[in-house]
Amino acid sequence: MSRFIASAALVSVLAAAPAAFALQPSAIPETGKVTKAPVGSTVTIESTGKFGNRYQNYFRVGEDGELDFVFQDSAN
């Protein structure tokens, strides 16, 4: 019976916090503002992770010229 309760508790903990086990983007570069790109356009920046993996990072240009992270893809 105690095994069942322990299993049920583990399942409830894992179900309650799925974001803790989700894949997180890595190697997102620090960005500044852009002045010549149109608002709403997409900017691609390539970066390298701490283990040497290359990534393509996609950003969208906001109203104030800030780059908002959208998506990351492996470039290897």
Secondary structure, DSSP 8 states (H G I E B T S, - for coil): -HHHHHHHHHHHHHHH-GGGGS----------B-SSS-TT-EEEEEEE-TTS-EEEEEEEE-TTSBEEEEEEEE--
